Amino acid sequence: MNDLRSPIPSASTISSRSISAVSDGGLVPVTPPAVALPAHRLSVIVPMYNEAENVAPFVEAVEAALANYPSPWELILVDDGSIDATIPEMRRAREKWGPHVRPLELMRNFKQTAAMQAGVDAARGDVIVTLDGDLQNDPADIPRLVGRLLNEDLDCVAGWRQDRKDNLLRTIPSRIANRLIGNVVGVKLNDYGCSLKAFRASVLKSIRLYGEMHRFIPAWLATVTSPRRIAEEPVTHHPRVHGVSKYGISRTFRVVLDLISVFFFMRYRARPGHFFGGVGLVFVALGSLVLTWLAFVKFGLGEPIGGRPLLLFGFFCVIAGAQFVSTGVLAETLARIYFESGAADQYQVRHPESPDEREEWRAPDR
């Protein structure tokens, strides 16, 4: 067997075989790279919202990519409250391919992060792969990402769309955001926005995703593992054929707001009192210096200070500093309550399932 670091088929080579097999109407298994993988079970998670036209070809592409996969795997299709025929198409895919295709229907549109968290909670594999269901990510890249994850003893391998098939309104803000995110959180990746990623389930399930934090998963992982165990791998990217993109230029502003939250939680999640208390002490120190100077002017020089704006400024700084310090104490209390009580789910499943551990896996061909 070749070691993972030896030359392997390029992403474009694997992708062309996969897509041509599906587009011809027949299922031609894609042979994954000849890399020995440790024993594991794989869960592939795909959030979808109004992707009815993409469900059937996407599932067929996954089946082609993983037909010769050496370990058991499952495909979790998360319907994020679609208003088209996405969920019926998911059910038809399960009937066609088998019980390892697991539709998961959310009660309403909870957005992509919550849908992804729902899939992570439902996943039973030792390795979890996430990707979009719009056929822009290529399922043929999955074995290569998993191979690198396991053979190089990593916790996360993020996809990198080097030849991205999007317009400038999406690529330019994305590049700026990637550079900004890397500099702020300290985990430098070329493509935070690529949904195609491979994770160790034990590490991914140790964090919770809220708001629109799915694009910051590698940064969140850095709070529970070493950044040295997070890598990226070039992957294939295709132009969208069916459906409409759910992203726009407004996403850039949300990224900036989310980035502020990530920066705060990464550094002060377990000790918010240090942040608020530090700001408060700066204000108290500044106010104290101002008031000390005014006291010297009043009692040392005998000059009146009642009409000086500096007096109001000094009192304002002291009061604001005291409020920041008290806020820090309250934040510390809330943080301890949060860590001790656990967090509530950010989604609701319409029909929770109890999958059969023996049957609902796609077993490797013998």
C-alpha positions in Angstrom: 0.0 0.0 0.0 1.1 3.5 -0.7 1.6 5.9 2.2 -0.7 8.9 2.1 2.2 11.2 1.5 3.1 9.4 -1.8 1.5 10.8 -5.0 -2.2 10.2 -5.2 -4.7 10.9 -8.0 -5.5 14.5 -8.3 -8.9 15.9 -7.3 -9.7 16.7 -10.9 -9.0 13.2 -12.1 -11.2 11.6 -9.4 -13.9 14.2 -10.0 -14.2 13.7 -13.8 -14.7 10.0 -13.4 -17.4 10.6 -10.8 -19.4 13.2 -12.6 -19.3 11.5 -16.0 -20.5 8.3 -14.4 -23.6 10.1 -13.0 -24.3 12.2 -16.0 -24.3 9.2 -18.3 -27.3 7.8 -16.3 -25.5 4.8 -14.9 -23.7 4.2 -11.6 -20.0 3.5 -12.2 -18.1 3.1 -8.9 -15.2 5.5 -8.4 -12.1 3.7 -7.2 -10.7 5.7 -4.2 -7.0 6.2 -3.8 -5.1 3.1 -2.8 -4.4 4.2 0.8 -4.8 1.8 3.8 -7.3 3.3 6.2 -7.7 2.3 9.9 -11.0 0.7 10.7 -13.8 3.2 11.1 -17.4 4.1 10.2 -18.1 7.1 8.1 -21.1 9.5 8.4 -21.6 12.0 5.6 -23.8 15.0 6.5 -25.5 17.1 3.9 -27.8 20.1 4.9 -30.2 21.0 2.2 -32.7 23.8 1.7 -34.9 23.9 -1.4 -32.7 21.6 -3.4 -35.3 19.2 -4.8 -33.6 19.1 -8.2 -30.2 18.2 -6.7 -31.2 15.4 -4.3 -31.3 12.5 -6.8 -28.1 13.4 -8.7 -26.3 14.2 -5.5 -27.1 10.9 -3.8 -26.1 9.1 -7.0 -22.8 11.0 -7.0 -22.2 9.9 -3.4 -23.1 6.3 -4.2 -20.6 6.4 -7.1 -17.9 8.0 -5.0 -18.3 5.6 -2.1 -19.3 2.4 -3.9 -15.9 0.8 -3.2 -15.4 2.5 0.1 -13.6 0.0 2.5 -15.6 0.8 5.6 -19.3 1.1 6.5 -20.9 4.5 5.8 -24.2 6.3 6.1 -25.5 9.4 4.3 -27.5 11.8 6.5 -29.6 14.2 4.4 -30.9 17.1 6.6 -33.9 19.0 5.2 -33.7 22.5 6.7 -37.5 23.2 6.4 -37.6 23.2 2.6 -40.8 24.5 1.0 -40.3 22.5 -2.3 -40.1 18.8 -2.9 -36.8 18.3 -1.2 -38.0 15.9 1.5 -40.1 13.7 -0.8 -37.0 13.4 -3.0 -34.9 12.4 0.0 -37.4 9.7 0.8 -37.3 8.4 -2.7 -33.5 8.3 -2.5 -33.8 6.2 0.6 -36.2 3.8 -1.1 -33.9 3.5 -4.1 -30.5 3.1 -2.4 -31.3 1.6 1.0 -31.6 2.5 4.7 -28.1 3.9 4.9 -29.6 7.0 3.3 -31.2 8.7 6.3 -33.4 11.8 5.7 -33.7 14.1 8.7 -36.5 16.6 8.5 -36.4 19.7 10.6 -39.7 21.4 11.6 -38.8 24.7 10.0 -35.9 26.6 8.5 -33.3 26.8 11.3 -30.5 27.9 8.9 -27.4 26.0 7.8 -25.6 25.9 11.1 -28.5 24.4 13.1 -29.1 21.9 10.2 -25.5 20.9 10.3 -25.6 20.5 14.1 -28.7 18.3 13.8 -26.8 16.0 11.4 -23.8 15.9 13.7 -26.0 14.8 16.6 -27.6 12.1 14.4 -24.3 10.8 13.1 -23.0 7.5 14.4 -19.7 7.2 12.6 -16.2 7.6 14.0 -15.5 10.0 11.1 -17.8 12.8 9.9 -17.7 14.5 6.6 -19.8 17.6 5.8 -20.6 19.0 2.4 -23.2 21.0 0.5 -25.9 19.2 -1.5 -25.8 21.6 -4.5 -23.3 19.4 -6.4 -20.7 22.1 -6.3 -18.7 20.0 -3.8 -17.5 16.8 -5.4 -18.3 13.6 -3.3 -15.3 11.9 -5.0 -13.0 14.0 -2.8 -14.4 12.3 0.4 -12.1 9.3 0.4 -9.0 11.5 0.0 -10.0 13.8 2.8 -10.8 10.9 5.1 -7.5 9.1 4.2 -5.5 12.2 5.1 -7.5 12.7 8.4 -6.8 9.1 9.6 -3.4 8.4 8.2 -1.9 11.7 9.3 -3.6 11.6 12.7 -5.5 14.8 12.2 -8.7 16.1 13.8 -9.9 18.1 10.8 -9.2 18.3 7.1 -10.8 21.3 5.5 -11.5 21.5 1.7 -9.8 24.2 -0.3 -11.5 25.3 -3.5 -8.4 26.4 -5.4 -10.3 26.7 -8.7 -13.5 28.1 -7.4 -16.4 28.3 -9.9 -18.2 31.3 -8.5 -18.6 34.9 -9.6 -16.4 37.8 -8.2 -19.2 39.0 -5.9 -18.7 35.8 -4.0 -15.0 35.1 -4.4 -13.5 38.5 -3.6 -15.4 39.0 -0.2 -14.6 35.3 0.6 -10.9 35.8 0.1 -11.0 38.9 2.3 -13.0 37.1 5.0 -10.6 34.1 4.9 -7.6 36.4 5.5 -9.4 38.3 8.2 -10.6 35.2 10.0 -7.2 33.5 9.9 -5.5 36.6 11.4 -8.0 37.0 14.1 -8.6 33.5 15.3 -5.0 32.2 14.6 -6.0 29.2 12.5 -4.9 30.1 9.0 -6.9 28.4 6.2 -7.3 29.5 2.6 -11.0 28.6 2.4 -13.1 28.8 5.6 -16.3 28.8 3.5 -15.8 25.4 1.9 -18.4 23.1 3.4 -16.5 19.9 2.4 -14.6 19.0 5.6 -13.6 15.8 7.3 -13.6 15.5 11.1 -13.0 13.0 13.9 -16.5 12.6 15.4 -15.2 12.7 19.0 -13.6 16.1 18.5 -16.5 17.6 16.4 -19.1 16.5 18.9 -17.2 18.2 21.7 -18.3 21.6 20.4 -21.8 23.1 19.7 -22.7 25.2 16.7 -24.9 28.2 17.1 -26.1 31.2 15.0 -24.2 31.0 11.7 -21.0 29.6 13.0 -20.7 26.7 10.6 -18.0 28.5 8.6 -15.9 28.9 11.8 -15.8 25.2 12.7 -12.0 24.9 12.4 -11.6 27.9 14.6 -14.0 26.4 17.2 -12.1 23.1 17.0 -9.0 25.0 18.0 -10.6 25.6 21.4 -10.5 21.8 22.1 -7.5 20.6 20.0 -4.2 21.8 18.7 -4.3 23.9 15.5 -1.5 21.7 14.3 -4.1 18.9 14.0 -6.1 21.0 11.5 -5.1 20.9 7.9 -6.6 21.7 4.5 -6.7 19.8 1.2 -7.4 21.0 -2.3 -10.8 19.9 -3.6 -12.8 20.1 -6.8 -15.4 22.8 -7.1 -18.2 22.8 -9.8 -20.5 25.5 -11.0 -24.1 25.3 -9.7 -26.4 23.6 -12.3 -29.7 23.4 -10.5 -31.4 25.6 -7.9 -30.5 29.0 -6.6 -27.6 30.0 -4.3 -28.6 30.8 -0.8 -25.7 33.2 -0.3 -25.3 36.9 -1.2 -23.1 39.9 -0.6 -24.9 40.5 2.8 -23.2 37.4 4.1 -20.0 39.4 4.3 -21.4 41.7 7.0 -22.7 38.7 9.0 -19.3 37.1 8.8 -17.8 40.2 10.4 -20.3 40.1 13.3 -19.8 36.4 13.7 -16.0 36.9 13.7 -16.3 39.3 16.7 -18.3 36.7 18.6 -15.8 34.0 17.7 -12.9 36.1 18.8 -14.6 36.8 22.2 -15.6 33.2 22.8 -12.3 31.7 21.8 -10.4 33.8 24.2 -12.9 34.5 27.0 -15.6 31.8 26.8 -14.5 30.3 30.1 -13.3 33.5 31.7 -15.5 36.4 30.5 -14.7 38.3 33.7 -11.2 38.8 32.5 -12.5 40.7 29.4 -15.0 42.9 31.2 -12.9 43.2 34.3 -9.9 44.3 32.2 -11.9 47.0 30.4 -13.4 48.1 33.7 -10.0 48.4 35.4 -8.7 50.6 32.6 -11.7 52.9 33.0 -11.3 53.0 36.8 -7.6 53.7 36.5 -8.2 56.5 34.0 -10.9 58.0 36.1 -8.8 57.8 39.3 -5.9 59.6 37.6 -8.2 62.4 36.5 -9.9 62.8 39.9 -6.5 62.6 41.6 -5.2 65.4 39.4 -8.3 67.5 40.1 -8.0 66.9 43.8 -4.5 68.3 43.6 -5.7 71.3 41.7 -8.5 71.9 44.2 -6.6 71.4 47.5 -3.0 71.9 46.4 -3.4 74.9 44.1 -6.6 76.2 45.5 -8.3 76.5 42.1 -12.0 75.8 41.6 -12.8 72.7 39.6 -16.7 72.6 39.7 -17.1 73.9 36.2 -14.4 71.8 34.6 -15.6 69.1 32.1 -12.7 67.0 33.3 -14.5 66.4 36.6 -17.5 64.9 34.8 -15.2 62.8 32.7 -13.4 61.4 35.7 -16.6 60.4 37.5 -17.9 58.9 34.3 -14.8 56.7 33.9 -15.0 55.5 37.5 -18.7 54.7 37.2 -18.3 53.0 33.8 -15.4 51.0 35.1 -17.4 49.8 38.1 -20.2 48.7 35.8 -17.8 46.8 33.6 -16.3 45.0 36.6 -19.8 44.0 37.9 -20.7 42.8 34.4 -17.6 40.7 34.4 -18.7 39.1 37.7 -22.2 38.4 36.3 -20.7 37.0 33.1 -18.4 34.6 35.1 -21.5 33.4 37.0 -23.4 32.8 33.8 -20.5 31.0 32.2 -20.3 28.6 35.1 -24.0 27.9 35.0 -23.7 27.3 31.2 -20.8 24.8 31.6 -22.5 23.0 34.4 -26.0 22.7 33.0 -25.2 22.0 29.3 -26.8 23.7 26.3 -30.2 23.3 24.7 -30.6 22.2 21.1 -31.0 24.9 18.5 -33.3 22.9 16.3 -36.3 20.5 16.4 -36.7 17.3 14.4 -40.1 16.5 13.1 -39.9 12.7 13.3 -37.0 11.6 15.4 -35.7 8.2 14.3 -34.1 5.3 16.2 -31.8 3.8 13.5 -30.9 0.1 13.6 -27.2 -0.1 14.4 -27.0 -3.4 12.5 -28.9 -2.5 9.3 -28.7 1.1 8.4 -25.1 1.2 7.2 -23.8 0.8 3.7 -21.4 -2.1 4.2 -18.3 -2.4 2.0 -18.5 -4.8 -0.9 -16.6 -8.1 -0.3 
